[in-house]
Amino acid sequence: MSTAQPLPPVVDAETWRRELDELRVREKAATRELDAIAAQRRRLPMVELPDYTLVGAEGPVRLADIFDGRSQLIVYNHMWSDGSEWQCPGCTGFTSQFTRLDVLERYYDARFVIVTNGPIEEALAYRERVGNRMQWYSSADSTFGADVDAPPNAGFGVNVFLRDGDTVYRTWHTDGRGTERLSYLQGLVDLLPYGRQEQWQDVPEGWPQHPTYAQGMGSKEIAELYGAAR
């Protein structure tokens, strides 16, 4: 059955293999560069943090105790708007991907949690509404969010922390598209012939494209698929 969409050119197997091999050279170079970036990241200095108190499902909890006995902690700072039924679709979709985090805890001495500037009662209700599997904490009563570049009513980000006894250090931070490498969705979509189909991407003439952020599940759709109302 034919399609109205444009298609990649059809070639013989030998030509396809040759062009794939050419691409593989660049892919392997990118992998080696990412390895080098990770090596530099492991050599970053760190900064000591105050003794923050956040709020979890069981009440106030010190930042050092959120590690739950582990030495390393990844925090996703979830964008939040107090009182809204549906929060940031990007944050909601991104965090909905993480359902099996036991490997981090069991084998890498690390934990991955969500921290939001929203009230803990709203945060936990939203977690249930959208079917999120991660552990949530609120920084509404502290300056933690602002101090780690995720202030109230602003953006999102990822922060990494290291604990030595009761002392916590901040080791790394990213935001914006820097979070993409933690997401499997973009990685999978980038393998597809039509890619993300967003207007900013370099694509062949006639390839399907749409405005950035115009496609993808909204928070309500995620709740319908995975949440308590399902």
Disulfide bonds with the S-S distance in Angstrom:
none
